[in-house]
Each structure stands twice: as structure tokens, then as C-alpha cells.
Amino acid sequence: MKLIHCFLIGLIGFTTLTNAQEKKQYKVNTVAFYNLENLFDYEDDPITFDDDRTPDGKDHWTEEIYNAKLKNMAKVIAEIGADVTGTAPAIIGVCETENRRVLEDLVNQEPLLKKDYGIIQFDSPDRRGIDVALLYQKRLFTPTHYKAYPLVIYDNNDTSKRIYTRDQLLVSGMLDGEKMHFIVNHWPSRSGGEARSRSKREKAAKLNRRIIDSLFSDDPYAKIITMGDLNDDPTNSSVKEYLKAKADKEDLQIKQLYNPMEDMFKKGLGTLAWRDGWNLFDQMILSTELLKDDYSSYRFYQAGIYNKSYLANPRGRYKGYPYRSFTSGSFTGGYSDHFPVFLYLIKEVQ
């Protein structure tokens, strides 16, 4: 099927898709994920390591810079998927946000204000105070259950040396009348090197898989999307062996996971760049039920990387890399060191 044209009716995008026999109309909603690259407020939090992001800190993080960062983040979020649906994402997972206040300030920016986003967020035990969160258009999605699952890991398996990192956030609810489950992740970083830190992300994958399996135990046909900055590529052991995400959807059985980002990665696409190479750490992974060809309910249509030209560094050594918002101790006017990722869910209009 090929996208032909789209237009907005009410608050839900309708797109006309065509094949050789007939034209049909579909409701279309975007689900997205975006690493907001250290969206901190400008006030000192005495219990977290946020001193750099204050007016007197190393980054000289002022109210003016904070407001510019918010404006940039809101612009990007408002545009993800809008060329097809006519609106911002119905659901968007975010990470690297300091607290609820920055999320409230974000959704109250002019490009997002009329979308009336709700916020689900818990303060995580991360030492820097950064969290994961889910934003949702209240007219399109109604949460029914949500929970933060702590990732408990230790340095060298020494239980007296816990590594405090981000929780994994599960949100269940009704998307346009259909039950869906969304999990937002920000797995441990590669600090100290990929090999040395690998076990931390493998443990994150194990936790994620346990959450998913608990949903499958209640409903083998559950519609699940797990998303986030995994700090690993689709081919790394955490994703392939522990989360058990597969690249070939033709081989999928019930209660399995499909990763549409793996083919993108193998083609050289990425969401962040490092030392002249691309990584695809930001991923959207789906359960089998979302892949069926019966579009009487919401199904997966297409995934992508939102890498519009304005989100890429326009000049210098890092030209073409994601245009990060802060470097060398100063605000650049850019956006994030990650590109967002997204997918479309579609349902035939009866």
C-alpha cells in the first residue's frame, strides 16, 4: 500500500491508502520517542547532581536558555508524524528530563498547548535526577494503569554498591477505545566502554522482558510497544538475546517481539553519531498482535527516524550529526544529540 494523501477530521488523522483493487480510509496515530538531551530547569536541586545546569554552574544554564530549549523541543515534538496525521503524536515517550516541572513547561509551549497533553512521570533514583516519562493527547488516549519498575543493578555484583539508574515506565490504557501498553526506557549508558557496561543493559533487557511477559500472561494477544534510548543497537545482545526482538516479522509467533529498527540500522541509518559512526540506540519494538493484516483494529504500518535537515548540525566537524543543544559549555541553539523515532498505527474506518 502507498500513502496517497492525508487530512485532519476532528482530532484524529485520516489517511487514504490504496492498493490495486480499492481505496480505503484509515485512522492514523503516531507513537514516538525522543531523548530530550538533558532537559533541566535552571534551579539547583539539593538531592541530585544538577549543579552544572544552573546559572552559576559550569553550563551557565539560565532561565533564558531553558526557555529556548523548551521552545526547540516543543517544535520538534509537534511536527513528528504531522505530515501524515495532521497533528502531533498521540503518544510520545521521552527521557533525560529532570522532573515533572520541565514536562509541564514543555507541554505548555505554544506548539503543544492546544494538544492538551497529559503527563505520566515518576522521579527515578538516577543520580543526576533524569527520568523517563510518557506524554499523551488526552482526547486520544486514556491511561488506566501505570507503574515504574526499578532497575536494580550493582557494581561488580557487590550489593553494597548499587548503581542508581532510570526506572522503566509501563503505561496501559485505551487508545481510541483499544487497549494498548507502552513501556518507556532509558537503559544504562556505555560509560566505561561498551564491553564493560554491557551486563547493565542486559539486565535492563531482562527487566523489560519480564514486564512484557507479565502482560502476555494476562493476555497473549496484548498490543505492546516498548520504546526508548537503549544505549545499544538493534543487533546487540541486550536487544537480540535478552529482549528477544526479531527483525523478520514473517517468522514471528504469538507473544514475540518485532524490531523494525534493525533493518534501518543494517542500512547505515542511526539516531546519534559518535566518532564518525552511527548508532541506532533509540528504538520502537512491537508485539506480534500489532503486525496482523486485519486492520479492523490498530496495527503497525511504518516506523521511521525523524531526521529533518534542521535537526542536523549545519556546519563544522560534526556537520550532519544531530544538532545538540549544548557543547563546550555553551548553548548552541540546537535541539538534541539524538534524532527522535516514531511509528504509525492505522485502523480502517468502517
Protein Blocks (a to p, Z undefined) as FASTA:
>chain_A
ZZfbdcdehjaccdddddfkbccdddddddddddeehpacfbdcfkbcfklmcfklmnop
afklmmmmmmmmmmmmmmgoklmnopacfbdcdehifblmlmmmmmmpmklmmnopaddd
dddfbfnlpacdddddfklpccfbdcdddddddehhiaklccdddddddddddeehiacd
ddddddddfehijklmmmmmmmmmmmmmmmmmmmmmmomkbccddeddehpafkbmklmm
mnopafblklpcehiacdfklmmmmnopafbdeehiacdfbccdddfklmpcblkbccdf
bdcdddbfklpcfehjkgoiacdfbeghiaehiabfcdcdddddddddZZ
